[in-house]
């Protein structure tokens, strides 16, 4: 495959299971290395990417606040002055009353918000998200979609978002890349909705985009 992502553009990645979406995300993060070809990341972004997994992957014996503090500890950063910063971040994500709770005391949606806070505490410029809302109920999923859009606006975030949901891909992406089974890009389409909230999903324009991707997705899965 070959593609480039300009500054501030948020991209959704779609494709059949096993086509390489997660592998591509791990390559971008540096978790894996390419065996051939070239992957280039703007030097200004180097060291400013954070990864959000499909599952929250919280440390069970640490509170919400302690889980968010973990990447700073692992990086050897001074954490004494960051407690207030973590508290402000968790409060902004609706977890002000849950800072002292352990993961087992949180709902799935709350755990994912803690996971997002953990990714954001290092002040990344780009978030790489691997189906983070896949296991959530629809209502919680919609709330977290809007939370991600809000974080993008407030923090000037850019993201690459892997999902199996065509509606979610169109809703969250300025651009949707649809991969085929071989890992190549089959469709590369810009999504140019000016404003996004859940009412957008009821519009003919939105549903036309979703339907077009759905038809092509079905063809790729059948091939």
C-alpha positions as CSV (number, residue, x, y, z in Angstrom):
1,X,0.0,0.0,0.0
2,X,1.0,3.6,-0.4
3,X,-0.7,6.6,1.2
4,X,0.1,9.8,3.0
5,X,-1.8,11.6,5.8
6,X,-1.5,15.4,5.9
7,X,-1.4,17.3,9.2
8,X,-4.6,17.4,11.3
9,X,-6.4,14.9,9.1
10,X,-8.2,12.2,11.0
11,X,-8.4,8.8,9.2
12,X,-10.6,5.8,9.7
13,X,-9.3,2.4,8.6
14,X,-11.8,-0.2,7.4
15,X,-11.4,-3.7,6.0
16,X,-12.1,-7.4,6.4
17,X,-10.8,-9.3,9.4
18,X,-7.1,-10.3,8.9
19,X,-6.4,-7.7,6.2
20,X,-3.7,-5.9,8.3
21,X,-5.5,-3.0,10.0
22,X,-4.0,-3.6,13.4
23,X,-0.6,-4.4,11.9
24,X,-0.6,-1.1,10.1
25,X,-1.4,0.7,13.4
26,X,1.4,-1.2,15.2
27,X,3.8,-0.2,12.4
28,X,2.8,3.5,12.8
29,X,3.4,3.2,16.6
30,X,6.8,1.5,16.1
31,X,5.6,-1.6,18.0
32,X,6.5,-3.6,14.8
33,X,9.0,-2.8,12.1
34,X,8.4,-3.1,8.3
35,X,10.2,-6.0,6.6
36,X,10.3,-4.0,3.4
37,X,9.2,-0.6,2.0
38,X,9.4,2.7,3.8
39,X,7.4,4.2,6.6
40,X,8.0,7.9,7.2
41,X,6.6,10.0,10.1
42,X,7.1,13.7,10.4
43,X,9.9,14.4,12.9
44,X,7.7,16.8,14.8
45,X,5.4,13.9,15.6
46,X,8.1,11.5,16.6
47,X,7.6,10.6,20.3
48,X,4.2,12.2,20.3
49,X,2.0,9.3,19.4
50,X,-0.1,7.3,21.8
51,X,-1.8,3.9,21.3
52,X,-5.3,2.9,22.5
53,X,-6.0,-0.8,22.5
54,X,-9.3,-2.6,21.8
55,X,-9.5,-3.5,25.5
56,X,-8.8,-1.0,28.2
57,X,-5.9,-3.1,29.6
58,X,-5.9,-1.4,32.9
59,X,-3.7,-2.6,35.8
60,X,-6.2,-4.2,38.1
61,X,-4.5,-3.3,41.4
62,X,-4.1,0.4,40.5
63,X,-6.8,3.1,40.8
64,X,-8.0,5.2,37.9
65,X,-5.6,7.9,38.8
66,X,-2.7,5.5,39.2
67,X,-3.4,3.8,35.9
68,X,-3.3,7.2,34.1
69,X,0.0,8.0,35.9
70,X,1.6,4.7,34.7
71,X,3.1,5.8,31.3
72,X,4.8,8.8,33.0
73,X,6.3,6.4,35.6
74,X,7.5,4.0,32.9
75,X,9.1,6.9,31.0
76,X,11.0,8.0,34.1
77,X,9.2,11.3,34.1
78,X,8.8,13.3,37.3
79,X,5.3,12.6,38.5
80,X,5.1,14.6,41.7
81,X,3.6,17.6,40.1
82,X,1.2,15.7,37.8
83,X,-1.5,14.6,40.2
84,X,-3.5,17.8,39.7
85,X,-3.1,17.5,35.9
86,X,-4.3,13.9,36.0
87,X,-7.3,14.9,38.2
88,X,-8.2,17.7,35.7
89,X,-8.0,15.3,32.8
90,X,-10.1,12.6,34.5
91,X,-12.7,15.2,35.5
92,X,-12.9,16.4,31.9
93,X,-13.7,12.9,30.8
94,X,-16.5,12.6,33.4
95,X,-14.5,10.5,35.9
96,X,-14.1,13.1,38.6
97,X,-15.9,10.8,41.1
98,X,-14.0,7.7,40.0
99,X,-10.4,8.6,40.5
100,X,-9.9,6.3,43.5
101,X,-11.9,3.4,42.0
102,X,-10.2,0.2,40.8
103,X,-11.0,-1.2,37.3
104,X,-13.3,-3.8,38.7
105,X,-15.5,-1.0,40.1
106,X,-15.9,0.7,36.8
107,X,-18.2,0.0,33.8
108,X,-16.8,-0.9,30.4
109,X,-17.3,2.7,29.2
110,X,-15.6,4.1,32.3
111,X,-12.6,1.8,31.9
112,X,-12.2,2.9,28.3
113,X,-12.3,6.5,29.3
114,X,-9.5,5.8,31.8
115,X,-7.6,4.1,29.0
116,X,-8.1,7.3,26.9
117,X,-6.9,9.5,29.7
118,X,-3.8,7.2,30.1
119,X,-3.1,7.8,26.4
120,X,-3.6,11.5,26.6
121,X,-1.5,12.2,29.7
122,X,1.7,12.2,27.7
123,X,0.2,15.0,25.5
124,X,0.3,13.2,22.2
125,X,-0.2,14.9,18.9
126,X,-1.6,11.7,17.3
127,X,-3.8,9.0,18.8
128,X,-3.7,5.5,17.2
129,X,-7.0,3.7,18.2
130,X,-7.5,0.0,17.5
131,X,-11.3,-0.6,17.7
132,X,-11.5,0.9,21.2
133,X,-15.3,1.0,21.3
134,X,-16.0,-2.4,19.7
135,X,-17.0,-4.2,23.0
136,X,-19.3,-1.4,24.3
137,X,-23.1,-1.2,24.1
138,X,-24.4,1.2,21.4
139,X,-25.4,4.0,23.7
140,X,-22.0,4.1,25.4
141,X,-20.3,3.7,22.0
142,X,-22.1,6.8,20.7
143,X,-21.1,8.8,23.8
144,X,-17.4,7.9,23.4
145,X,-17.5,8.7,19.6
146,X,-18.7,12.2,20.5
147,X,-16.1,12.4,23.3
148,X,-13.3,11.6,20.8
149,X,-14.6,14.4,18.5
150,X,-14.7,16.8,21.5
151,X,-11.1,15.8,22.5
152,X,-10.0,16.4,18.9
153,X,-11.4,19.9,18.9
154,X,-10.2,20.9,22.4
155,X,-6.7,19.4,22.2
156,X,-6.1,19.8,18.5
157,X,-5.6,16.0,18.2
158,X,-5.1,14.0,15.1
159,X,-6.0,10.3,15.0
160,X,-6.0,7.1,13.0
161,X,-9.0,5.0,14.0
162,X,-9.4,1.3,13.2
163,X,-13.0,0.0,13.2
164,X,-15.2,-2.7,11.8
165,X,-18.2,-0.4,11.9
166,X,-18.8,1.4,8.6
167,X,-21.1,4.0,10.3
168,X,-18.4,4.7,12.9
169,X,-15.7,5.1,10.3
170,X,-17.7,7.6,8.3
171,X,-18.8,9.5,11.4
172,X,-15.3,9.9,12.9
173,X,-13.1,10.1,9.8
174,X,-12.2,13.1,7.6
175,X,-11.1,10.3,5.3
176,X,-11.9,6.6,5.1
177,X,-9.3,4.0,3.8
178,X,-11.0,0.7,2.9
179,X,-8.4,-2.2,2.7
180,X,-8.9,-5.4,0.8
181,X,-7.9,-8.9,2.0
182,X,-4.4,-8.5,0.6
183,X,-3.8,-5.4,2.7
184,X,-3.9,-3.0,-0.2
185,X,-6.1,0.1,-0.2
186,X,-9.2,-0.6,-2.3
187,X,-11.0,2.7,-1.6
188,X,-9.7,6.1,-0.4
189,X,-12.5,8.6,0.1
190,X,-12.6,12.0,1.8
191,X,-15.6,12.6,4.1
192,X,-16.4,16.3,4.2
193,X,-19.3,16.8,6.6
194,X,-19.0,20.3,8.2
195,X,-20.5,19.5,11.6
196,X,-20.8,16.2,13.4
197,X,-23.2,15.1,16.0
198,X,-25.3,12.0,16.3
199,X,-28.1,13.6,14.3
200,X,-25.8,13.5,11.3
201,X,-26.4,9.7,11.2
202,X,-30.1,10.4,10.3
203,X,-29.3,12.4,7.2
204,X,-29.5,11.0,3.6
205,X,-26.0,12.2,2.8
206,X,-24.5,10.3,5.7
207,X,-26.4,7.1,4.9
208,X,-25.5,7.3,1.2
209,X,-21.8,7.3,2.2
210,X,-22.4,4.4,4.6
211,X,-24.3,2.4,2.0
212,X,-21.7,2.8,-0.7
213,X,-18.9,1.6,1.7
214,X,-21.2,-1.3,2.9
215,X,-21.7,-2.5,-0.7
216,X,-18.0,-2.5,-1.4
217,X,-17.1,-4.0,2.0
218,X,-19.5,-6.9,1.2
219,X,-17.9,-7.4,-2.2
220,X,-14.4,-7.5,-0.6
221,X,-15.5,-10.0,2.1
222,X,-17.0,-12.3,-0.6
223,X,-14.0,-12.2,-2.9
